Amino acid sequence: MAAYTERTFGGVDIVVNNAGVMLDPPGSRAQDVKRDVLVATFEVKVYGAIGLCHAFVPGMLRRRFGRIVNVSSGMAQLSAMHTS
């Protein structure tokens, strides 16, 4: 996608990282979330965002302009985690 946008449009100026998943059941307690669920969640929320940056930031640097916007939802708030 990064190569296509470079060729077709001259690149992108803004990347919005807004990927998220909720793989554990609603209302799950933080201490009960299984390791495989945490790994899968990190793959989307962390590695996905970093992967987009790795793909698009080099073009932004070449053009000497660009912005990365990281968006979060209410689900990412620590206050939404159940600990009891």
Gaussian input, Z-matrix of N, CA and C with variables (Angstrom, degrees):
# hf/3-21g

backbone

0 1
 N
 C     1     B1
 C     2     B2     1     A1
 N     3     B3     2     A2     1     D1
 C     4     B4     3     A3     2     D2
 C     5     B5     4     A4     3     D3
 N     6     B6     5     A5     4     D4
 C     7     B7     6     A6     5     D5
 C     8     B8     7     A7     6     D6
 N     9     B9     8     A8     7     D7
 C    10    B10     9     A9     8     D8
 C    11    B11    10    A10     9     D9
 N    12    B12    11    A11    10    D10
 C    13    B13    12    A12    11    D11
 C    14    B14    13    A13    12    D12
 N    15    B15    14    A14    13    D13
 C    16    B16    15    A15    14    D14
 C    17    B17    16    A16    15    D15
 N    18    B18    17    A17    16    D16
 C    19    B19    18    A18    17    D17
 C    20    B20    19    A19    18    D18
 N    21    B21    20    A20    19    D19
 C    22    B22    21    A21    20    D20
 C    23    B23    22    A22    21    D21
 N    24    B24    23    A23    22    D22
 C    25    B25    24    A24    23    D23
 C    26    B26    25    A25    24    D24
 N    27    B27    26    A26    25    D25
 C    28    B28    27    A27    26    D26
 C    29    B29    28    A28    27    D27
 N    30    B30    29    A29    28    D28
 C    31    B31    30    A30    29    D29
 C    32    B32    31    A31    30    D30
 N    33    B33    32    A32    31    D31
 C    34    B34    33    A33    32    D32
 C    35    B35    34    A34    33    D33
 N    36    B36    35    A35    34    D34
 C    37    B37    36    A36    35    D35
 C    38    B38    37    A37    36    D36
 N    39    B39    38    A38    37    D37
 C    40    B40    39    A39    38    D38
 C    41    B41    40    A40    39    D39
 N    42    B42    41    A41    40    D40
 C    43    B43    42    A42    41    D41
 C    44    B44    43    A43    42    D42
 N    45    B45    44    A44    43    D43
 C    46    B46    45    A45    44    D44
 C    47    B47    46    A46    45    D45
 N    48    B48    47    A47    46    D46
 C    49    B49    48    A48    47    D47
 C    50    B50    49    A49    48    D48
 N    51    B51    50    A50    49    D49
 C    52    B52    51    A51    50    D50
 C    53    B53    52    A52    51    D51
 N    54    B54    53    A53    52    D52
 C    55    B55    54    A54    53    D53
 C    56    B56    55    A55    54    D54
 N    57    B57    56    A56    55    D55
 C    58    B58    57    A57    56    D56
 C    59    B59    58    A58    57    D57
 N    60    B60    59    A59    58    D58
 C    61    B61    60    A60    59    D59
 C    62    B62    61    A61    60    D60
 N    63    B63    62    A62    61    D61
 C    64    B64    63    A63    62    D62
 C    65    B65    64    A64    63    D63
 N    66    B66    65    A65    64    D64
 C    67    B67    66    A66    65    D65
 C    68    B68    67    A67    66    D66
 N    69    B69    68    A68    67    D67
 C    70    B70    69    A69    68    D68
 C    71    B71    70    A70    69    D69
 N    72    B72    71    A71    70    D70
 C    73    B73    72    A72    71    D71
 C    74    B74    73    A73    72    D72
 N    75    B75    74    A74    73    D73
 C    76    B76    75    A75    74    D74
 C    77    B77    76    A76    75    D75
 N    78    B78    77    A77    76    D76
 C    79    B79    78    A78    77    D77
 C    80    B80    79    A79    78    D78
 N    81    B81    80    A80    79    D79
 C    82    B82    81    A81    80    D80
 C    83    B83    82    A82    81    D81
 N    84    B84    83    A83    82    D82
 C    85    B85    84    A84    83    D83
 C    86    B86    85    A85    84    D84
 N    87    B87    86    A86    85    D85
 C    88    B88    87    A87    86    D86
 C    89    B89    88    A88    87    D87
 N    90    B90    89    A89    88    D88
 C    91    B91    90    A90    89    D89
 C    92    B92    91    A91    90    D90
 N    93    B93    92    A92    91    D91
 C    94    B94    93    A93    92    D92
 C    95    B95    94    A94    93    D93
 N    96    B96    95    A95    94    D94
 C    97    B97    96    A96    95    D95
 C    98    B98    97    A97    96    D96
 N    99    B99    98    A98    97    D97
 C   100   B100    99    A99    98    D98
 C   101   B101   100   A100    99    D99
 N   102   B102   101   A101   100   D100
 C   103   B103   102   A102   101   D101
 C   104   B104   103   A103   102   D102
 N   105   B105   104   A104   103   D103
 C   106   B106   105   A105   104   D104
 C   107   B107   106   A106   105   D105
 N   108   B108   107   A107   106   D106
 C   109   B109   108   A108   107   D107
 C   110   B110   109   A109   108   D108
 N   111   B111   110   A110   109   D109
 C   112   B112   111   A111   110   D110
 C   113   B113   112   A112   111   D111
 N   114   B114   113   A113   112   D112
 C   115   B115   114   A114   113   D113
 C   116   B116   115   A115   114   D114
 N   117   B117   116   A116   115   D115
 C   118   B118   117   A117   116   D116
 C   119   B119   118   A118   117   D117
 N   120   B120   119   A119   118   D118
 C   121   B121   120   A120   119   D119
 C   122   B122   121   A121   120   D120
 N   123   B123   122   A122   121   D121
 C   124   B124   123   A123   122   D122
 C   125   B125   124   A124   123   D123
 N   126   B126   125   A125   124   D124
 C   127   B127   126   A126   125   D125
 C   128   B128   127   A127   126   D126
 N   129   B129   128   A128   127   D127
 C   130   B130   129   A129   128   D128
 C   131   B131   130   A130   129   D129
 N   132   B132   131   A131   130   D130
 C   133   B133   132   A132   131   D131
 C   134   B134   133   A133   132   D132
 N   135   B135   134   A134   133   D133
 C   136   B136   135   A135   134   D134
 C   137   B137   136   A136   135   D135
 N   138   B138   137   A137   136   D136
 C   139   B139   138   A138   137   D137
 C   140   B140   139   A139   138   D138
 N   141   B141   140   A140   139   D139
 C   142   B142   141   A141   140   D140
 C   143   B143   142   A142   141   D141
 N   144   B144   143   A143   142   D142
 C   145   B145   144   A144   143   D143
 C   146   B146   145   A145   144   D144
 N   147   B147   146   A146   145   D145
 C   148   B148   147   A147   146   D146
 C   149   B149   148   A148   147   D147
 N   150   B150   149   A149   148   D148
 C   151   B151   150   A150   149   D149
 C   152   B152   151   A151   150   D150
 N   153   B153   152   A152   151   D151
 C   154   B154   153   A153   152   D152
 C   155   B155   154   A154   153   D153
 N   156   B156   155   A155   154   D154
 C   157   B157   156   A156   155   D155
 C   158   B158   157   A157   156   D156
 N   159   B159   158   A158   157   D157
 C   160   B160   159   A159   158   D158
 C   161   B161   160   A160   159   D159
 N   162   B162   161   A161   160   D160
 C   163   B163   162   A162   161   D161
 C   164   B164   163   A163   162   D162
 N   165   B165   164   A164   163   D163
 C   166   B166   165   A165   164   D164
 C   167   B167   166   A166   165   D165
 N   168   B168   167   A167   166   D166
 C   169   B169   168   A168   167   D167
 C   170   B170   169   A169   168   D168
 N   171   B171   170   A170   169   D169
 C   172   B172   171   A171   170   D170
 C   173   B173   172   A172   171   D171
 N   174   B174   173   A173   172   D172
 C   175   B175   174   A174   173   D173
 C   176   B176   175   A175   174   D174
 N   177   B177   176   A176   175   D175
 C   178   B178   177   A177   176   D176
 C   179   B179   178   A178   177   D177
 N   180   B180   179   A179   178   D178
 C   181   B181   180   A180   179   D179
 C   182   B182   181   A181   180   D180
 N   183   B183   182   A182   181   D181
 C   184   B184   183   A183   182   D182
 C   185   B185   184   A184   183   D183
 N   186   B186   185   A185   184   D184
 C   187   B187   186   A186   185   D185
 C   188   B188   187   A187   186   D186
 N   189   B189   188   A188   187   D187
 C   190   B190   189   A189   188   D188
 C   191   B191   190   A190   189   D189
 N   192   B192   191   A191   190   D190
 C   193   B193   192   A192   191   D191
 C   194   B194   193   A193   192   D192
 N   195   B195   194   A194   193   D193
 C   196   B196   195   A195   194   D194
 C   197   B197   196   A196   195   D195
 N   198   B198   197   A197   196   D196
 C   199   B199   198   A198   197   D197
 C   200   B200   199   A199   198   D198
 N   201   B201   200   A200   199   D199
 C   202   B202   201   A201   200   D200
 C   203   B203   202   A202   201   D201
 N   204   B204   203   A203   202   D202
 C   205   B205   204   A204   203   D203
 C   206   B206   205   A205   204   D204
 N   207   B207   206   A206   205   D205
 C   208   B208   207   A207   206   D206
 C   209   B209   208   A208   207   D207
 N   210   B210   209   A209   208   D208
 C   211   B211   210   A210   209   D209
 C   212   B212   211   A211   210   D210
 N   213   B213   212   A212   211   D211
 C   214   B214   213   A213   212   D212
 C   215   B215   214   A214   213   D213
 N   216   B216   215   A215   214   D214
 C   217   B217   216   A216   215   D215
 C   218   B218   217   A217   216   D216
 N   219   B219   218   A218   217   D217
 C   220   B220   219   A219   218   D218
 C   221   B221   220   A220   219   D219
 N   222   B222   221   A221   220   D220
 C   223   B223   222   A222   221   D221
 C   224   B224   223   A223   222   D222
 N   225   B225   224   A224   223   D223
 C   226   B226   225   A225   224   D224
 C   227   B227   226   A226   225   D225
 N   228   B228   227   A227   226   D226
 C   229   B229   228   A228   227   D227
 C   230   B230   229   A229   228   D228
 N   231   B231   230   A230   229   D229
 C   232   B232   231   A231   230   D230
 C   233   B233   232   A232   231   D231
 N   234   B234   233   A233   232   D232
 C   235   B235   234   A234   233   D233
 C   236   B236   235   A235   234   D234
 N   237   B237   236   A236   235   D235
 C   238   B238   237   A237   236   D236
 C   239   B239   238   A238   237   D237
 N   240   B240   239   A239   238   D238
 C   241   B241   240   A240   239   D239
 C   242   B242   241   A241   240   D240
 N   243   B243   242   A242   241   D241
 C   244   B244   243   A243   242   D242
 C   245   B245   244   A244   243   D243
 N   246   B246   245   A245   244   D244
 C   247   B247   246   A246   245   D245
 C   248   B248   247   A247   246   D246
 N   249   B249   248   A248   247   D247
 C   250   B250   249   A249   248   D248
 C   251   B251   250   A250   249   D249

   B1=1.4452
   B2=1.5257
   B3=1.3267
   B4=1.4646
   B5=1.5259
   B6=1.3223
   B7=1.4627
   B8=1.5240
   B9=1.3209
   B10=1.4700
   B11=1.5232
   B12=1.3213
   B13=1.4633
   B14=1.5255
   B15=1.3325
   B16=1.4683
   B17=1.5271
   B18=1.3369
   B19=1.4700
   B20=1.5247
   B21=1.3163
   B22=1.4562
   B23=1.5234
   B24=1.3230
   B25=1.4635
   B26=1.5268
   B27=1.3149
   B28=1.4576
   B29=1.5170
   B30=1.3300
   B31=1.4656
   B32=1.5150
   B33=1.2972
   B34=1.4644
   B35=1.5270
   B36=1.3118
   B37=1.4615
   B38=1.5208
   B39=1.3359
   B40=1.4667
   B41=1.5260
   B42=1.3166
   B43=1.4593
   B44=1.5237
   B45=1.3267
   B46=1.4618
   B47=1.5201
   B48=1.3276
   B49=1.4656
   B50=1.5179
   B51=1.3297
   B52=1.4549
   B53=1.5250
   B54=1.3164
   B55=1.4603
   B56=1.5159
   B57=1.2900
   B58=1.4492
   B59=1.5160
   B60=1.2853
   B61=1.4549
   B62=1.5207
   B63=1.2931
   B64=1.4638
   B65=1.5177
   B66=1.3153
   B67=1.4570
   B68=1.5215
   B69=1.3340
   B70=1.4543
   B71=1.5256
   B72=1.3176
   B73=1.4610
   B74=1.5273
   B75=1.3409
   B76=1.4657
   B77=1.5243
   B78=1.3242
   B79=1.4543
   B80=1.5158
   B81=1.3395
   B82=1.4633
   B83=1.5185
   B84=1.3132
   B85=1.4659
   B86=1.5256
   B87=1.3238
   B88=1.4739
   B89=1.5209
   B90=1.3096
   B91=1.4704
   B92=1.5292
   B93=1.3300
   B94=1.4580
   B95=1.5279
   B96=1.3194
   B97=1.4652
   B98=1.5313
   B99=1.3084
   B100=1.4678
   B101=1.5328
   B102=1.3319
   B103=1.4659
   B104=1.5286
   B105=1.3353
   B106=1.4627
   B107=1.5217
   B108=1.3311
   B109=1.4650
   B110=1.5308
   B111=1.3286
   B112=1.4659
   B113=1.5212
   B114=1.3216
   B115=1.4701
   B116=1.5261
   B117=1.3154
   B118=1.4683
   B119=1.5293
   B120=1.3113
   B121=1.4659
   B122=1.5275
   B123=1.3384
   B124=1.4614
   B125=1.5198
   B126=1.3355
   B127=1.4607
   B128=1.5232
   B129=1.3126
   B130=1.4597
   B131=1.5269
   B132=1.3218
   B133=1.4611
   B134=1.5240
   B135=1.3111
   B136=1.4619
   B137=1.5250
   B138=1.3231
   B139=1.4576
   B140=1.5299
   B141=1.3185
   B142=1.4661
   B143=1.5169
   B144=1.3258
   B145=1.4663
   B146=1.5261
   B147=1.3197
   B148=1.4666
   B149=1.5309
   B150=1.3184
   B151=1.4644
   B152=1.5273
   B153=1.3258
   B154=1.4655
   B155=1.5167
   B156=1.3119
   B157=1.4717
   B158=1.5143
   B159=1.3343
   B160=1.4632
   B161=1.5290
   B162=1.3187
   B163=1.4577
   B164=1.5274
   B165=1.3316
   B166=1.4616
   B167=1.5292
   B168=1.3094
   B169=1.4649
   B170=1.5326
   B171=1.3321
   B172=1.4721
   B173=1.5374
   B174=1.3252
   B175=1.4655
   B176=1.5142
   B177=1.3285
   B178=1.4691
   B179=1.5232
   B180=1.3177
   B181=1.4691
   B182=1.5251
   B183=1.3349
   B184=1.4724
   B185=1.5251
   B186=1.3386
   B187=1.4645
   B188=1.5293
   B189=1.3236
   B190=1.4718
   B191=1.5311
   B192=1.3387
   B193=1.4637
   B194=1.5186
   B195=1.3086
   B196=1.4550
   B197=1.5115
   B198=1.3064
   B199=1.4560
   B200=1.5185
   B201=1.3279
   B202=1.4590
   B203=1.5140
   B204=1.3101
   B205=1.4643
   B206=1.5244
   B207=1.3271
   B208=1.4621
   B209=1.5229
   B210=1.3170
   B211=1.4565
   B212=1.5224
   B213=1.2978
   B214=1.4553
   B215=1.5189
   B216=1.3016
   B217=1.4598
   B218=1.5234
   B219=1.2886
   B220=1.4578
   B221=1.5162
   B222=1.3357
   B223=1.4592
   B224=1.5248
   B225=1.3301
   B226=1.4559
   B227=1.5280
   B228=1.3032
   B229=1.4551
   B230=1.5155
   B231=1.3226
   B232=1.4631
   B233=1.5251
   B234=1.3219
   B235=1.4648
   B236=1.5300
   B237=1.3383
   B238=1.4703
   B239=1.5317
   B240=1.3422
   B241=1.4597
   B242=1.5189
   B243=1.3120
   B244=1.4656
   B245=1.5263
   B246=1.2957
   B247=1.4752
   B248=1.5158
   B249=1.2970
   B250=1.4729
   B251=1.5083
   A1=110.27
   A2=117.18
   A3=119.78
   A4=110.42
   A5=117.71
   A6=120.87
   A7=110.93
   A8=116.90
   A9=120.82
   A10=111.02
   A11=118.08
   A12=120.09
   A13=111.41
   A14=116.87
   A15=119.54
   A16=109.97
   A17=116.52
   A18=121.16
   A19=112.13
   A20=116.39
   A21=121.33
   A22=113.39
   A23=116.79
   A24=120.58
   A25=113.66
   A26=117.51
   A27=120.13
   A28=113.37
   A29=117.42
   A30=121.98
   A31=112.21
   A32=115.28
   A33=121.77
   A34=108.62
   A35=115.08
   A36=120.70
   A37=112.02
   A38=116.53
   A39=120.71
   A40=109.68
   A41=115.75
   A42=121.90
   A43=106.53
   A44=116.28
   A45=121.29
   A46=107.83
   A47=115.85
   A48=121.72
   A49=107.32
   A50=115.88
   A51=120.63
   A52=110.17
   A53=116.95
   A54=120.47
   A55=109.81
   A56=115.86
   A57=119.07
   A58=111.09
   A59=114.67
   A60=121.67
   A61=108.10
   A62=115.20
   A63=120.51
   A64=106.15
   A65=115.40
   A66=120.74
   A67=113.18
   A68=116.58
   A69=119.22
   A70=108.35
   A71=118.33
   A72=120.87
   A73=111.82
   A74=117.76
   A75=120.49
   A76=110.67
   A77=115.57
   A78=120.48
   A79=114.11
   A80=117.80
   A81=120.63
   A82=110.19
   A83=115.12
   A84=119.59
   A85=108.49
   A86=116.07
   A87=121.24
   A88=111.33
   A89=117.63
   A90=120.72
   A91=112.85
   A92=118.07
   A93=121.06
   A94=113.87
   A95=117.79
   A96=120.69
   A97=109.00
   A98=115.41
   A99=121.52
   A100=111.27
   A101=114.47
   A102=120.94
   A103=112.23
   A104=118.24
   A105=120.29
   A106=111.93
   A107=116.67
   A108=120.60
   A109=109.63
   A110=117.06
   A111=120.56
   A112=111.13
   A113=117.26
   A114=121.38
   A115=109.73
   A116=117.70
   A117=121.14
   A118=110.98
   A119=117.20
   A120=121.79
   A121=110.66
   A122=117.27
   A123=121.39
   A124=111.33
   A125=116.90
   A126=119.77
   A127=111.22
   A128=117.28
   A129=120.60
   A130=111.05
   A131=116.56
   A132=120.79
   A133=114.21
   A134=118.29
   A135=121.02
   A136=110.45
   A137=116.46
   A138=119.39
   A139=112.01
   A140=117.39
   A141=120.18
   A142=111.73
   A143=116.27
   A144=120.68
   A145=111.18
   A146=116.92
   A147=120.78
   A148=110.27
   A149=117.11
   A150=120.72
   A151=111.89
   A152=116.74
   A153=119.62
   A154=110.98
   A155=116.76
   A156=120.09
   A157=110.79
   A158=117.34
   A159=120.65
   A160=111.05
   A161=117.32
   A162=121.28
   A163=112.66
   A164=117.46
   A165=120.26
   A166=115.54
   A167=118.91
   A168=120.63
   A169=112.97
   A170=120.64
   A171=118.15
   A172=113.05
   A173=117.94
   A174=120.74
   A175=111.82
   A176=116.62
   A177=120.62
   A178=110.27
   A179=116.09
   A180=119.70
   A181=110.86
   A182=117.36
   A183=120.15
   A184=110.76
   A185=116.82
   A186=121.28
   A187=112.32
   A188=115.50
   A189=122.43
   A190=112.38
   A191=115.51
   A192=120.52
   A193=109.11
   A194=115.43
   A195=121.22
   A196=110.72
   A197=115.24
   A198=121.57
   A199=109.52
   A200=115.29
   A201=122.69
   A202=106.61
   A203=116.60
   A204=121.93
   A205=107.31
   A206=116.33
   A207=121.29
   A208=108.57
   A209=115.45
   A210=122.02
   A211=108.85
   A212=115.77
   A213=120.99
   A214=109.41
   A215=115.43
   A216=120.45
   A217=109.66
   A218=115.51
   A219=120.69
   A220=112.66
   A221=116.87
   A222=120.42
   A223=111.86
   A224=117.44
   A225=120.70
   A226=112.80
   A227=117.21
   A228=120.01
   A229=110.44
   A230=115.39
   A231=119.32
   A232=111.45
   A233=116.85
   A234=119.79
   A235=111.64
   A236=117.33
   A237=121.10
   A238=111.87
   A239=117.98
   A240=121.03
   A241=109.52
   A242=114.70
   A243=120.41
   A244=108.04
   A245=117.24
   A246=120.11
   A247=112.05
   A248=118.46
   A249=118.49
   A250=111.65
   D1=-40.72
   D2=-179.87
   D3=-63.01
   D4=-44.87
   D5=179.30
   D6=-64.02
   D7=-40.60
   D8=178.53
   D9=-62.26
   D10=-46.83
   D11=-179.17
   D12=-66.81
   D13=-33.34
   D14=175.57
   D15=-62.68
   D16=-49.31
   D17=-178.11
   D18=-66.18
   D19=-44.66
   D20=-171.26
   D21=-83.45
   D22=-41.30
   D23=-172.69
   D24=-119.72
   D25=-1.50
   D26=-177.03
   D27=83.09
   D28=11.04
   D29=177.78
   D30=109.29
   D31=-172.37
   D32=177.57
   D33=-123.69
   D34=150.78
   D35=178.00
   D36=-99.39
   D37=-24.96
   D38=-175.66
   D39=-135.12
   D40=131.73
   D41=171.25
   D42=-115.71
   D43=125.17
   D44=177.88
   D45=-107.90
   D46=113.12
   D47=175.99
   D48=-88.10
   D49=110.33
   D50=-178.11
   D51=-139.44
   D52=33.50
   D53=-179.71
   D54=-85.97
   D55=140.66
   D56=177.06
   D57=-161.21
   D58=154.08
   D59=175.63
   D60=-142.37
   D61=156.17
   D62=172.33
   D63=-129.74
   D64=92.80
   D65=-173.62
   D66=-88.61
   D67=-21.33
   D68=176.66
   D69=-86.78
   D70=150.69
   D71=-177.22
   D72=-61.76
   D73=144.09
   D74=176.88
   D75=-54.11
   D76=138.03
   D77=-179.94
   D78=84.79
   D79=1.91
   D80=178.90
   D81=-62.47
   D82=145.66
   D83=175.60
   D84=-81.95
   D85=140.57
   D86=-177.10
   D87=-54.45
   D88=-41.03
   D89=-176.47
   D90=-73.59
   D91=-9.13
   D92=-179.59
   D93=-100.64
   D94=-3.17
   D95=-178.50
   D96=-69.83
   D97=128.84
   D98=-176.92
   D99=-75.72
   D100=152.88
   D101=-177.24
   D102=-57.78
   D103=-43.34
   D104=-178.42
   D105=-63.88
   D106=-31.89
   D107=176.79
   D108=-69.64
   D109=-40.53
   D110=177.08
   D111=-63.46
   D112=-43.13
   D113=179.93
   D114=-62.14
   D115=-47.78
   D116=-179.85
   D117=-62.82
   D118=-38.45
   D119=178.25
   D120=-64.86
   D121=-45.09
   D122=177.93
   D123=-61.77
   D124=-37.66
   D125=-179.94
   D126=-58.79
   D127=-38.99
   D128=179.32
   D129=-79.14
   D130=-54.63
   D131=-170.17
   D132=-75.19
   D133=-34.46
   D134=-177.10
   D135=-100.55
   D136=-59.12
   D137=-176.05
   D138=-66.26
   D139=-32.50
   D140=176.61
   D141=-63.88
   D142=-45.78
   D143=179.13
   D144=-64.84
   D145=-44.14
   D146=178.90
   D147=-64.33
   D148=-39.89
   D149=178.74
   D150=-60.79
   D151=-42.02
   D152=176.97
   D153=-62.92
   D154=-42.08
   D155=177.80
   D156=-62.04
   D157=-44.67
   D158=178.70
   D159=-59.75
   D160=-34.85
   D161=-177.72
   D162=-76.40
   D163=-40.35
   D164=-169.90
   D165=-104.03
   D166=-25.42
   D167=-177.43
   D168=-63.37
   D169=-38.59
   D170=178.64
   D171=-54.38
   D172=-41.12
   D173=176.95
   D174=-65.65
   D175=-38.98
   D176=177.16
   D177=-62.07
   D178=-41.49
   D179=179.59
   D180=-66.21
   D181=-40.28
   D182=178.07
   D183=-61.71
   D184=-39.09
   D185=-179.59
   D186=-85.33
   D187=-6.15
   D188=-179.68
   D189=59.80
   D190=33.98
   D191=175.65
   D192=-160.73
   D193=142.61
   D194=173.83
   D195=163.14
   D196=159.14
   D197=179.47
   D198=-136.62
   D199=142.50
   D200=171.41
   D201=-111.67
   D202=125.96
   D203=179.63
   D204=-117.37
   D205=121.24
   D206=177.28
   D207=-103.80
   D208=122.18
   D209=-176.82
   D210=-111.64
   D211=141.01
   D212=177.93
   D213=-129.29
   D214=158.74
   D215=177.52
   D216=-109.09
   D217=177.36
   D218=176.94
   D219=-61.99
   D220=-25.29
   D221=-179.94
   D222=-64.35
   D223=-22.89
   D224=-177.96
   D225=-86.69
   D226=-2.49
   D227=-179.51
   D228=-75.14
   D229=134.89
   D230=177.96
   D231=-60.71
   D232=-30.78
   D233=-178.63
   D234=-66.28
   D235=-18.00
   D236=179.47
   D237=-82.21
   D238=-10.18
   D239=-178.01
   D240=-79.70
   D241=136.58
   D242=176.93
   D243=-93.08
   D244=126.36
   D245=-178.40
   D246=-115.85
   D247=-0.34
   D248=-179.25
   D249=-109.02

